[in-house]
């Protein structure tokens, strides 16, 4: 059951990425671009969570997951700061 939740979280983040990119292509608002980049990193983090805990439980990929999560949050924060200054 946990594996299904991990996959659904990754798919939801990927869907958010696609919708944000579609909005960016239409309006060229920079915040949409940075938000889509952040959600792409968060989708990768969720995919790594699935790989780490469901496919390869004998390996510890937690550092890679944390790096991708941090990257996603930094991209979201950078986009927020850059577009409002």
Phi and psi in degrees as a GROMACS rama.xvg file:
@    title "Ramachandran Plot"
@    xaxis  label "Phi"
@    yaxis  label "Psi"
@TYPE xy
-60.5608  -39.2751  UNK-2
-62.3671  -36.5554  UNK-3
-64.8197  -41.3957  UNK-4
-64.4596  -41.2726  UNK-5
-60.6945  -44.5872  UNK-6
-66.317  -40.71  UNK-7
-64.74  -36.8823  UNK-8
-65.0458  -41.8348  UNK-9
-65.0153  -42.2619  UNK-10
-66.7352  -37.0291  UNK-11
-65.5707  -43.4821  UNK-12
-64.4199  -38.6483  UNK-13
-66.4681  -38.3172  UNK-14
-65.43  -40.814  UNK-15
-61.6678  -40.1064  UNK-16
-59.9085  -46.7976  UNK-17
-63.3773  -43.2369  UNK-18
-67.2582  -39.1155  UNK-19
-66.8579  -40.2142  UNK-20
-64.7251  -39.1904  UNK-21
-62.5467  -41.6204  UNK-22
-65.7016  -37.2985  UNK-23
-65.6495  -42.7359  UNK-24
-61.7381  -32.9913  UNK-25
-78.2923  -39.8453  UNK-26
-111.419  -20.0246  UNK-27
60.0149  32.5857  UNK-28
-81.7419  121.143  UNK-29
-60.0188  -32.2616  UNK-30
-61.3894  -34.3574  UNK-31
-66.3056  -37.0872  UNK-32
-64.4013  -48.9157  UNK-33
-66.7362  -34.0644  UNK-34
-67.5022  -39.7518  UNK-35
-66.8016  -37.5028  UNK-36
-64.4271  -41.0952  UNK-37
-63.6834  -43.0647  UNK-38
-70.003  -28.2063  UNK-39
-64.3834  -43.0031  UNK-40
-66.1207  -37.3563  UNK-41
-68.7622  -34.5705  UNK-42
-64.9888  -40.433  UNK-43
-64.2309  -38.5288  UNK-44
-63.4113  -42.0837  UNK-45
-67.4477  -36.8381  UNK-46
-65.3944  -40.4697  UNK-47
-63.8813  -34.8366  UNK-48
-61.3464  -44.1062  UNK-49
-62.5735  -46.5636  UNK-50
-62.3746  -42.3735  UNK-51
-65.5921  -48.0303  UNK-52
-94.0273  -22.5205  UNK-53
-105.41  -40.5212  UNK-54
-93.5783  -47.4091  UNK-55
-121.503  69.1912  UNK-56
-67.9138  -17.3968  UNK-57
-77.8912  -15.7709  UNK-58
-103.107  149.312  UNK-59
-104.619  105.779  UNK-60
-104.291  17.859  UNK-61
-63.3836  -34.3354  UNK-62
-65.8844  -40.4743  UNK-63
-66.4213  -37.9842  UNK-64
-63.2772  -43.8994  UNK-65
-66.3  -37.3191  UNK-66
-65.2777  -43.0193  UNK-67
-69.5946  -35.7457  UNK-68
-65.4357  -44.9116  UNK-69
-61.2052  -40.5872  UNK-70
-59.9851  -44.0368  UNK-71
-62.5636  -43.79  UNK-72
-67.4897  -40.1245  UNK-73
-63.8349  -40.8303  UNK-74
-63.7265  -41.958  UNK-75
-63.0513  -43.9544  UNK-76
-66.663  -43.7382  UNK-77
-60.8355  -44.3385  UNK-78
-63.0874  -38.9747  UNK-79
-64.7347  -45.3427  UNK-80
-68.9391  -43.669  UNK-81
-66.1473  -36.339  UNK-82
-83.3211  -14.0037  UNK-83
-112.006  17.5198  UNK-84
